[in-house]
Amino acid sequence: MSGNAAVYFVDRHITEGRGAKCAYREATADKRTLSYAELADGTSRVADALRRHGIRPEERALMLVLDQIEWPQIFFGALKAGVVAVPLNTLLATSVYDFILKDSRARCLFVSAELWPVVEPAIKSSDALRVIVVIGGEHAPDGTLSWNGFMSDALPRDPIVASEDETAFWLYSSGSTGQPKGVRHVHSSLKATADTYGAQVLGIQENDTVYSAAKLFFAYGLGNALTFPLSVGATTVLLPGRPTPDSVSTILDQEKPTVFCGVPTLYAALVHHWEKAPLPKAPLRTSISAGEALPAEIGKRWHGLWGVDILDGVGSTEMLHIFLSNRPGDVVYGTSGTAVPGYETRLIEEDGSDVAAGGIGELVVRGASAADGYWNQRNKSRS
């Protein structure tokens, strides 16, 4: 059996009878939806379109795409074609996109029309880029293809056979200590996070509806809104725009998610908002947080409003999702919890010895979702 992650996360649902079920729906005025059958067909056609436009296996396709239904089609379509998907942070400056275009040597760029003005000035500096697909907008800019133009004449294409340890996608790190680094992940990394955090901490179920305020381009958001729901055939709500107390309230009220995924700053804003405004009517069964430490006070106030805890945890781009977390029924606010099943953690001194109880040290993590290394940075990969 192929180790191509698209087979497990997309095509499997057709053989298991979920084709008609909604995989994604947008919380927008258009309320666009994508069934599992449409996701399978769309990803297969993206794979064929990439081939038809000359993008070969192992070449990179950058994704500067908002959280919209084209996103999962492009991501898994690239994987089906053997092309390396590279989701990009949609909030970066032109100069950073310029660096990433050069560093990745990407042959293809998918970009939402709303983001085209930011990335367009960087396009000219790329010698490798051959295909640009602009999603949305009235007309595709000169030298680019519209989404419909890219997909025209594309036919469903079987995914390439891939081993579990082949590179599937990159995520660029935040670059807090310099320029962003391309973090390489293999096909099996996705299922590893679904089998560990997704199944054993979040307890994701087929009847769940998930809304992640953290965007898909983050490792955290990728698990929340793609890996975990697709691992069980659940439904995900996507918001292309910025999450605010008002927009999140509308989503909870109208889309009725059972799982909410946020970050501490948003949780603080939401708690403050709902302590003065009506609480949305949503069947939340759990909430999760990552990205920074969750203040204990915010967690307790959230529980007072909703009657459910926030499962605060720690993750990283290199580990793909959360590896330290509080658990349902075992939440201690102000802490990061314990190691997620499947991960080993140690706190060490500079010489590699374990830190004494109560000491401060460097956190070392081991698990199946660990990155395969950094693109074009051998020394950092080895360290």
TORKOL-4160 file (C-alpha; in steps of 0.2 Angstrom, whole numbers, padded with zeros to 4 digits, m for minus):
383
<pt num="1" X="0000" Y="0000" Z="0000"/>
<pt num="2" X="0006" Y="0017" Z="m0004"/>
<pt num="3" X="0012" Y="0028" Z="0010"/>
<pt num="4" X="0006" Y="0044" Z="0001"/>
<pt num="5" X="m0003" Y="0053" Z="0015"/>
<pt num="6" X="m0017" Y="0059" Z="0003"/>
<pt num="7" X="m0023" Y="0041" Z="0001"/>
<pt num="8" X="m0026" Y="0040" Z="0020"/>
<pt num="9" X="m0033" Y="0058" Z="0023"/>
<pt num="10" X="m0043" Y="0060" Z="0007"/>
<pt num="11" X="m0046" Y="0045" Z="m0004"/>
<pt num="12" X="m0050" Y="0032" Z="0010"/>
<pt num="13" X="m0066" Y="0042" Z="0015"/>
<pt num="14" X="m0073" Y="0037" Z="m0002"/>
<pt num="15" X="m0070" Y="0019" Z="0000"/>
<pt num="16" X="m0077" Y="0020" Z="0018"/>
<pt num="17" X="m0093" Y="0028" Z="0011"/>
<pt num="18" X="m0091" Y="0046" Z="0017"/>
<pt num="19" X="m0091" Y="0054" Z="m0001"/>
<pt num="20" X="m0107" Y="0064" Z="0002"/>
<pt num="21" X="m0102" Y="0071" Z="0019"/>
<pt num="22" X="m0096" Y="0089" Z="0021"/>
<pt num="23" X="m0077" Y="0090" Z="0023"/>
<pt num="24" X="m0076" Y="0109" Z="0023"/>
<pt num="25" X="m0087" Y="0124" Z="0023"/>
<pt num="26" X="m0083" Y="0142" Z="0023"/>
<pt num="27" X="m0090" Y="0154" Z="0036"/>
<pt num="28" X="m0093" Y="0167" Z="0022"/>
<pt num="29" X="m0107" Y="0176" Z="0013"/>
<pt num="30" X="m0105" Y="0163" Z="m0001"/>
<pt num="31" X="m0105" Y="0148" Z="0011"/>
<pt num="32" X="m0095" Y="0137" Z="m0001"/>
<pt num="33" X="m0094" Y="0119" Z="0004"/>
<pt num="34" X="m0083" Y="0104" Z="m0001"/>
<pt num="35" X="m0089" Y="0086" Z="0002"/>
<pt num="36" X="m0077" Y="0072" Z="0004"/>
<pt num="37" X="m0081" Y="0066" Z="m0014"/>
<pt num="38" X="m0077" Y="0084" Z="m0021"/>
<pt num="39" X="m0061" Y="0085" Z="m0010"/>
<pt num="40" X="m0055" Y="0068" Z="m0018"/>
<pt num="41" X="m0059" Y="0074" Z="m0035"/>
<pt num="42" X="m0052" Y="0091" Z="m0033"/>
<pt num="43" X="m0036" Y="0084" Z="m0026"/>
<pt num="44" X="m0034" Y="0072" Z="m0040"/>
<pt num="45" X="m0037" Y="0085" Z="m0053"/>
<pt num="46" X="m0025" Y="0097" Z="m0045"/>
<pt num="47" X="m0012" Y="0083" Z="m0046"/>
<pt num="48" X="m0016" Y="0081" Z="m0065"/>
<pt num="49" X="m0015" Y="0100" Z="m0068"/>
<pt num="50" X="0002" Y="0101" Z="m0060"/>
<pt num="51" X="0008" Y="0088" Z="m0071"/>
<pt num="52" X="0000" Y="0096" Z="m0087"/>
<pt num="53" X="0009" Y="0112" Z="m0082"/>
<pt num="54" X="0026" Y="0104" Z="m0081"/>
<pt num="55" X="0028" Y="0103" Z="m0062"/>
<pt num="56" X="0037" Y="0088" Z="m0058"/>
<pt num="57" X="0039" Y="0077" Z="m0042"/>
<pt num="58" X="0050" Y="0084" Z="m0029"/>
<pt num="59" X="0048" Y="0102" Z="m0035"/>
<pt num="60" X="0040" Y="0114" Z="m0024"/>
<pt num="61" X="0023" Y="0123" Z="m0025"/>
<pt num="62" X="0021" Y="0138" Z="m0013"/>
<pt num="63" X="0004" Y="0141" Z="m0006"/>
<pt num="64" X="0001" Y="0159" Z="m0001"/>
<pt num="65" X="m0018" Y="0155" Z="0001"/>
<pt num="66" X="m0031" Y="0160" Z="0014"/>
<pt num="67" X="m0041" Y="0148" Z="0023"/>
<pt num="68" X="m0053" Y="0143" Z="0009"/>
<pt num="69" X="m0059" Y="0127" Z="0001"/>
<pt num="70" X="m0045" Y="0128" Z="m0012"/>
<pt num="71" X="m0032" Y="0126" Z="0002"/>
<pt num="72" X="m0034" Y="0107" Z="0006"/>
<pt num="73" X="m0037" Y="0103" Z="m0013"/>
<pt num="74" X="m0020" Y="0111" Z="m0017"/>
<pt num="75" X="m0011" Y="0104" Z="m0002"/>
<pt num="76" X="m0016" Y="0086" Z="m0005"/>
<pt num="77" X="m0016" Y="0088" Z="m0024"/>
<pt num="78" X="0002" Y="0092" Z="m0023"/>
<pt num="79" X="0005" Y="0077" Z="m0012"/>
<pt num="80" X="m0004" Y="0066" Z="m0025"/>
<pt num="81" X="0007" Y="0073" Z="m0038"/>
<pt num="82" X="0023" Y="0070" Z="m0028"/>
<pt num="83" X="0026" Y="0089" Z="m0028"/>
<pt num="84" X="0031" Y="0096" Z="m0011"/>
<pt num="85" X="0018" Y="0108" Z="m0004"/>
<pt num="86" X="0024" Y="0123" Z="0005"/>
<pt num="87" X="0011" Y="0133" Z="0014"/>
<pt num="88" X="0016" Y="0151" Z="0018"/>
<pt num="89" X="0011" Y="0163" Z="0032"/>
<pt num="90" X="m0001" Y="0175" Z="0024"/>
<pt num="91" X="0005" Y="0189" Z="0035"/>
<pt num="92" X="0023" Y="0192" Z="0030"/>
<pt num="93" X="0031" Y="0206" Z="0021"/>
<pt num="94" X="0036" Y="0206" Z="0003"/>
<pt num="95" X="0054" Y="0205" Z="0007"/>
<pt num="96" X="0051" Y="0189" Z="0016"/>
<pt num="97" X="0042" Y="0181" Z="0002"/>
<pt num="98" X="0056" Y="0187" Z="m0009"/>
<pt num="99" X="0068" Y="0177" Z="0002"/>
<pt num="100" X="0057" Y="0161" Z="0002"/>
<pt num="101" X="0055" Y="0161" Z="m0017"/>
<pt num="102" X="0073" Y="0161" Z="m0019"/>
<pt num="103" X="0077" Y="0149" Z="m0005"/>
<pt num="104" X="0064" Y="0136" Z="m0010"/>
<pt num="105" X="0067" Y="0137" Z="m0029"/>
<pt num="106" X="0049" Y="0135" Z="m0031"/>
<pt num="107" X="0042" Y="0131" Z="m0048"/>
<pt num="108" X="0024" Y="0135" Z="m0044"/>
<pt num="109" X="0015" Y="0148" Z="m0033"/>
<pt num="110" X="m0004" Y="0147" Z="m0028"/>
<pt num="111" X="m0009" Y="0164" Z="m0021"/>
<pt num="112" X="m0026" Y="0171" Z="m0016"/>
<pt num="113" X="m0031" Y="0187" Z="m0026"/>
<pt num="114" X="m0032" Y="0197" Z="m0010"/>
<pt num="115" X="m0013" Y="0193" Z="m0006"/>
<pt num="116" X="m0007" Y="0196" Z="m0024"/>
<pt num="117" X="m0002" Y="0214" Z="m0021"/>
<pt num="118" X="0010" Y="0209" Z="m0007"/>
<pt num="119" X="0019" Y="0195" Z="m0017"/>
<pt num="120" X="0019" Y="0202" Z="m0034"/>
<pt num="121" X="0035" Y="0213" Z="m0032"/>
<pt num="122" X="0044" Y="0198" Z="m0026"/>
<pt num="123" X="0040" Y="0187" Z="m0042"/>
<pt num="124" X="0052" Y="0195" Z="m0053"/>
<pt num="125" X="0067" Y="0190" Z="m0043"/>
<pt num="126" X="0063" Y="0172" Z="m0044"/>
<pt num="127" X="0072" Y="0162" Z="m0058"/>
<pt num="128" X="0064" Y="0146" Z="m0054"/>
<pt num="129" X="0046" Y="0150" Z="m0054"/>
<pt num="130" X="0036" Y="0145" Z="m0069"/>
<pt num="131" X="0018" Y="0143" Z="m0065"/>
<pt num="132" X="0007" Y="0156" Z="m0055"/>
<pt num="133" X="m0011" Y="0153" Z="m0050"/>
<pt num="134" X="m0021" Y="0167" Z="m0043"/>
<pt num="135" X="m0037" Y="0161" Z="m0034"/>
<pt num="136" X="m0052" Y="0173" Z="m0035"/>
<pt num="137" X="m0053" Y="0190" Z="m0041"/>
<pt num="138" X="m0061" Y="0196" Z="m0057"/>
<pt num="139" X="m0047" Y="0193" Z="m0069"/>
<pt num="140" X="m0030" Y="0184" Z="m0067"/>
<pt num="141" X="m0015" Y="0196" Z="m0068"/>
<pt num="142" X="m0004" Y="0196" Z="m0083"/>
<pt num="143" X="0007" Y="0181" Z="m0083"/>
<pt num="144" X="m0004" Y="0171" Z="m0071"/>
<pt num="145" X="m0017" Y="0158" Z="m0072"/>
<pt num="146" X="m0034" Y="0159" Z="m0064"/>
<pt num="147" X="m0040" Y="0144" Z="m0053"/>
<pt num="148" X="m0052" Y="0139" Z="m0067"/>
<pt num="149" X="m0039" Y="0141" Z="m0080"/>
<pt num="150" X="m0027" Y="0130" Z="m0071"/>
<pt num="151" X="m0040" Y="0117" Z="m0068"/>
<pt num="152" X="m0047" Y="0117" Z="m0085"/>
<pt num="153" X="m0045" Y="0100" Z="m0094"/>
<pt num="154" X="m0038" Y="0092" Z="m0078"/>
<pt num="155" X="m0044" Y="0075" Z="m0075"/>
<pt num="156" X="m0044" Y="0064" Z="m0059"/>
<pt num="157" X="m0026" Y="0057" Z="m0058"/>
<pt num="158" X="m0021" Y="0042" Z="m0046"/>
<pt num="159" X="m0009" Y="0048" Z="m0033"/>
<pt num="160" X="0009" Y="0043" Z="m0035"/>
<pt num="161" X="0016" Y="0029" Z="m0025"/>
<pt num="162" X="0026" Y="0036" Z="m0011"/>
<pt num="163" X="0035" Y="0029" Z="0004"/>
<pt num="164" X="0030" Y="0035" Z="0022"/>
<pt num="165" X="0048" Y="0043" Z="0024"/>
<pt num="166" X="0048" Y="0053" Z="0008"/>
<pt num="167" X="0047" Y="0072" Z="0009"/>
<pt num="168" X="0029" Y="0078" Z="0007"/>
<pt num="169" X="0028" Y="0096" Z="0013"/>
<pt num="170" X="0038" Y="0110" Z="0021"/>
<pt num="171" X="0033" Y="0123" Z="0033"/>
<pt num="172" X="0044" Y="0139" Z="0035"/>
<pt num="173" X="0048" Y="0143" Z="0053"/>
<pt num="174" X="0045" Y="0160" Z="0060"/>
<pt num="175" X="0063" Y="0165" Z="0058"/>
<pt num="176" X="0065" Y="0172" Z="0075"/>
<pt num="177" X="0084" Y="0170" Z="0074"/>
<pt num="178" X="0086" Y="0176" Z="0057"/>
<pt num="179" X="0078" Y="0172" Z="0040"/>
<pt num="180" X="0064" Y="0158" Z="0040"/>
<pt num="181" X="0070" Y="0140" Z="0038"/>
<pt num="182" X="0061" Y="0127" Z="0027"/>
<pt num="183" X="0056" Y="0113" Z="0039"/>
<pt num="184" X="0054" Y="0097" Z="0029"/>
<pt num="185" X="0041" Y="0084" Z="0034"/>
<pt num="186" X="0038" Y="0067" Z="0027"/>
<pt num="187" X="0021" Y="0059" Z="0023"/>
<pt num="188" X="0020" Y="0049" Z="0039"/>
<pt num="189" X="0022" Y="0065" Z="0050"/>
<pt num="190" X="0003" Y="0069" Z="0047"/>
<pt num="191" X="m0004" Y="0053" Z="0053"/>
<pt num="192" X="0008" Y="0053" Z="0068"/>
<pt num="193" X="0001" Y="0068" Z="0075"/>
<pt num="194" X="m0017" Y="0062" Z="0071"/>
<pt num="195" X="m0013" Y="0045" Z="0080"/>
<pt num="196" X="m0006" Y="0054" Z="0095"/>
<pt num="197" X="m0013" Y="0071" Z="0100"/>
<pt num="198" X="m0028" Y="0070" Z="0088"/>
<pt num="199" X="m0034" Y="0053" Z="0094"/>
<pt num="200" X="m0027" Y="0052" Z="0112"/>
<pt num="201" X="m0029" Y="0070" Z="0119"/>
<pt num="202" X="m0041" Y="0079" Z="0108"/>
<pt num="203" X="m0051" Y="0063" Z="0105"/>
<pt num="204" X="m0057" Y="0069" Z="0088"/>
<pt num="205" X="m0073" Y="0060" Z="0082"/>
<pt num="206" X="m0082" Y="0058" Z="0065"/>
<pt num="207" X="m0097" Y="0068" Z="0072"/>
<pt num="208" X="m0086" Y="0083" Z="0077"/>
<pt num="209" X="m0086" Y="0100" Z="0068"/>
<pt num="210" X="m0070" Y="0109" Z="0071"/>
<pt num="211" X="m0066" Y="0128" Z="0070"/>
<pt num="212" X="m0048" Y="0133" Z="0071"/>
<pt num="213" X="m0044" Y="0152" Z="0073"/>
<pt num="214" X="m0026" Y="0147" Z="0070"/>
<pt num="215" X="m0023" Y="0147" Z="0052"/>
<pt num="216" X="m0019" Y="0132" Z="0041"/>
<pt num="217" X="m0002" Y="0139" Z="0037"/>
<pt num="218" X="0004" Y="0136" Z="0055"/>
<pt num="219" X="0009" Y="0119" Z="0061"/>
<pt num="220" X="m0004" Y="0121" Z="0075"/>
<pt num="221" X="m0018" Y="0126" Z="0062"/>
<pt num="222" X="m0013" Y="0112" Z="0050"/>
<pt num="223" X="m0017" Y="0099" Z="0063"/>
<pt num="224" X="m0032" Y="0107" Z="0069"/>
<pt num="225" X="m0041" Y="0111" Z="0053"/>
<pt num="226" X="m0034" Y="0097" Z="0041"/>
<pt num="227" X="m0025" Y="0083" Z="0049"/>
<pt num="228" X="m0036" Y="0079" Z="0064"/>
<pt num="229" X="m0053" Y="0081" Z="0056"/>
<pt num="230" X="m0048" Y="0072" Z="0040"/>
<pt num="231" X="m0041" Y="0058" Z="0050"/>
<pt num="232" X="m0059" Y="0053" Z="0056"/>
<pt num="233" X="m0070" Y="0061" Z="0042"/>
<pt num="234" X="m0076" Y="0076" Z="0053"/>
<pt num="235" X="m0081" Y="0093" Z="0046"/>
<pt num="236" X="m0071" Y="0109" Z="0047"/>
<pt num="237" X="m0076" Y="0127" Z="0046"/>
<pt num="238" X="m0064" Y="0139" Z="0037"/>
<pt num="239" X="m0064" Y="0158" Z="0039"/>
<pt num="240" X="m0053" Y="0166" Z="0026"/>
<pt num="241" X="m0052" Y="0182" Z="0036"/>
<pt num="242" X="m0045" Y="0187" Z="0053"/>
<pt num="243" X="m0053" Y="0180" Z="0068"/>
<pt num="244" X="m0061" Y="0193" Z="0080"/>
<pt num="245" X="m0072" Y="0192" Z="0094"/>
<pt num="246" X="m0087" Y="0197" Z="0083"/>
<pt num="247" X="m0082" Y="0184" Z="0069"/>
<pt num="248" X="m0079" Y="0170" Z="0081"/>
<pt num="249" X="m0095" Y="0173" Z="0090"/>
<pt num="250" X="m0104" Y="0172" Z="0073"/>
<pt num="251" X="m0095" Y="0156" Z="0068"/>
<pt num="252" X="m0099" Y="0148" Z="0085"/>
<pt num="253" X="m0118" Y="0154" Z="0084"/>
<pt num="254" X="m0121" Y="0149" Z="0066"/>
<pt num="255" X="m0109" Y="0134" Z="0062"/>
<pt num="256" X="m0110" Y="0125" Z="0079"/>
<pt num="257" X="m0093" Y="0118" Z="0081"/>
<pt num="258" X="m0090" Y="0105" Z="0094"/>
<pt num="259" X="m0071" Y="0109" Z="0095"/>
<pt num="260" X="m0063" Y="0126" Z="0095"/>
<pt num="261" X="m0044" Y="0129" Z="0093"/>
<pt num="262" X="m0037" Y="0146" Z="0098"/>
<pt num="263" X="m0022" Y="0155" Z="0105"/>
<pt num="264" X="m0020" Y="0164" Z="0122"/>
<pt num="265" X="m0022" Y="0182" Z="0115"/>
<pt num="266" X="m0038" Y="0177" Z="0106"/>
<pt num="267" X="m0045" Y="0168" Z="0121"/>
<pt num="268" X="m0042" Y="0183" Z="0132"/>
<pt num="269" X="m0051" Y="0194" Z="0119"/>
<pt num="270" X="m0065" Y="0182" Z="0118"/>
<pt num="271" X="m0067" Y="0181" Z="0137"/>
<pt num="272" X="m0067" Y="0200" Z="0139"/>
<pt num="273" X="m0080" Y="0201" Z="0125"/>
<pt num="274" X="m0092" Y="0188" Z="0131"/>
<pt num="275" X="m0092" Y="0194" Z="0149"/>
<pt num="276" X="m0101" Y="0209" Z="0142"/>
<pt num="277" X="m0110" Y="0202" Z="0127"/>
<pt num="278" X="m0122" Y="0187" Z="0125"/>
<pt num="279" X="m0113" Y="0170" Z="0124"/>
<pt num="280" X="m0115" Y="0161" Z="0107"/>
<pt num="281" X="m0125" Y="0145" Z="0107"/>
<pt num="282" X="m0113" Y="0132" Z="0102"/>
<pt num="283" X="m0111" Y="0113" Z="0107"/>
<pt num="284" X="m0093" Y="0115" Z="0112"/>
<pt num="285" X="m0086" Y="0099" Z="0120"/>
<pt num="286" X="m0068" Y="0105" Z="0121"/>
<pt num="287" X="m0056" Y="0119" Z="0117"/>
<pt num="288" X="m0037" Y="0119" Z="0114"/>
<pt num="289" X="m0023" Y="0132" Z="0115"/>
<pt num="290" X="m0005" Y="0133" Z="0109"/>
<pt num="291" X="0007" Y="0146" Z="0103"/>
<pt num="292" X="0011" Y="0154" Z="0119"/>
<pt num="293" X="0007" Y="0151" Z="0138"/>
<pt num="294" X="m0011" Y="0152" Z="0142"/>
<pt num="295" X="m0013" Y="0163" Z="0158"/>
<pt num="296" X="m0022" Y="0153" Z="0171"/>
<pt num="297" X="m0035" Y="0167" Z="0174"/>
<pt num="298" X="m0041" Y="0166" Z="0156"/>
<pt num="299" X="m0043" Y="0147" Z="0157"/>
<pt num="300" X="m0053" Y="0148" Z="0173"/>
<pt num="301" X="m0064" Y="0162" Z="0166"/>
<pt num="302" X="m0067" Y="0152" Z="0150"/>
<pt num="303" X="m0072" Y="0137" Z="0160"/>
<pt num="304" X="m0084" Y="0148" Z="0169"/>
<pt num="305" X="m0092" Y="0154" Z="0153"/>
<pt num="306" X="m0093" Y="0138" Z="0144"/>
<pt num="307" X="m0091" Y="0124" Z="0157"/>
<pt num="308" X="m0077" Y="0116" Z="0147"/>
<pt num="309" X="m0058" Y="0117" Z="0149"/>
<pt num="310" X="m0045" Y="0124" Z="0137"/>
<pt num="311" X="m0032" Y="0111" Z="0135"/>
<pt num="312" X="m0016" Y="0121" Z="0134"/>
<pt num="313" X="m0001" Y="0113" Z="0126"/>
<pt num="314" X="0016" Y="0116" Z="0118"/>
<pt num="315" X="0021" Y="0112" Z="0101"/>
<pt num="316" X="0033" Y="0117" Z="0087"/>
<pt num="317" X="0034" Y="0118" Z="0068"/>
<pt num="318" X="0048" Y="0105" Z="0069"/>
<pt num="319" X="0037" Y="0093" Z="0079"/>
<pt num="320" X="0022" Y="0098" Z="0068"/>
<pt num="321" X="0009" Y="0099" Z="0082"/>
<pt num="322" X="0008" Y="0099" Z="0101"/>
<pt num="323" X="0019" Y="0086" Z="0111"/>
<pt num="324" X="0016" Y="0093" Z="0129"/>
<pt num="325" X="m0002" Y="0095" Z="0134"/>
<pt num="326" X="m0015" Y="0096" Z="0148"/>
<pt num="327" X="m0028" Y="0082" Z="0146"/>
<pt num="328" X="m0047" Y="0081" Z="0147"/>
<pt num="329" X="m0052" Y="0079" Z="0166"/>
<pt num="330" X="m0034" Y="0083" Z="0171"/>
<pt num="331" X="m0031" Y="0102" Z="0168"/>
<pt num="332" X="m0019" Y="0112" Z="0178"/>
<pt num="333" X="m0020" Y="0130" Z="0172"/>
<pt num="334" X="m0003" Y="0138" Z="0172"/>
<pt num="335" X="0006" Y="0123" Z="0166"/>
<pt num="336" X="0009" Y="0114" Z="0149"/>
<pt num="337" X="0004" Y="0097" Z="0155"/>
<pt num="338" X="0013" Y="0081" Z="0152"/>
<pt num="339" X="0020" Y="0073" Z="0136"/>
<pt num="340" X="0008" Y="0067" Z="0124"/>
<pt num="341" X="0007" Y="0048" Z="0121"/>
<pt num="342" X="0020" Y="0044" Z="0108"/>
<pt num="343" X="0032" Y="0058" Z="0113"/>
<pt num="344" X="0047" Y="0058" Z="0125"/>
<pt num="345" X="0053" Y="0074" Z="0133"/>
<pt num="346" X="0069" Y="0078" Z="0143"/>
<pt num="347" X="0075" Y="0094" Z="0151"/>
<pt num="348" X="0094" Y="0095" Z="0150"/>
<pt num="349" X="0109" Y="0105" Z="0155"/>
<pt num="350" X="0121" Y="0112" Z="0142"/>
<pt num="351" X="0132" Y="0096" Z="0144"/>
<pt num="352" X="0117" Y="0085" Z="0140"/>
<pt num="353" X="0113" Y="0079" Z="0158"/>
<pt num="354" X="0096" Y="0080" Z="0165"/>
<pt num="355" X="0091" Y="0095" Z="0175"/>
<pt num="356" X="0088" Y="0094" Z="0193"/>
<pt num="357" X="0070" Y="0095" Z="0200"/>
<pt num="358" X="0065" Y="0113" Z="0199"/>
<pt num="359" X="0079" Y="0118" Z="0187"/>
<pt num="360" X="0079" Y="0127" Z="0171"/>
<pt num="361" X="0086" Y="0119" Z="0155"/>
<pt num="362" X="0083" Y="0115" Z="0137"/>
<pt num="363" X="0068" Y="0105" Z="0132"/>
<pt num="364" X="0073" Y="0090" Z="0120"/>
<pt num="365" X="0058" Y="0081" Z="0112"/>
<pt num="366" X="0058" Y="0064" Z="0102"/>
<pt num="367" X="0043" Y="0058" Z="0092"/>
<pt num="368" X="0037" Y="0051" Z="0076"/>
<pt num="369" X="0031" Y="0068" Z="0069"/>
<pt num="370" X="0049" Y="0076" Z="0071"/>
<pt num="371" X="0054" Y="0085" Z="0055"/>
<pt num="372" X="0066" Y="0076" Z="0043"/>
<pt num="373" X="0077" Y="0092" Z="0044"/>
<pt num="374" X="0079" Y="0109" Z="0037"/>
<pt num="375" X="0080" Y="0113" Z="0019"/>
<pt num="376" X="0098" Y="0117" Z="0013"/>
<pt num="377" X="0104" Y="0119" Z="0031"/>
<pt num="378" X="0114" Y="0103" Z="0035"/>
<pt num="379" X="0122" Y="0109" Z="0051"/>
<pt num="380" X="0106" Y="0115" Z="0059"/>
<pt num="381" X="0098" Y="0099" Z="0054"/>
<pt num="382" X="0111" Y="0089" Z="0062"/>
<pt num="383" X="0110" Y="0099" Z="0078"/>
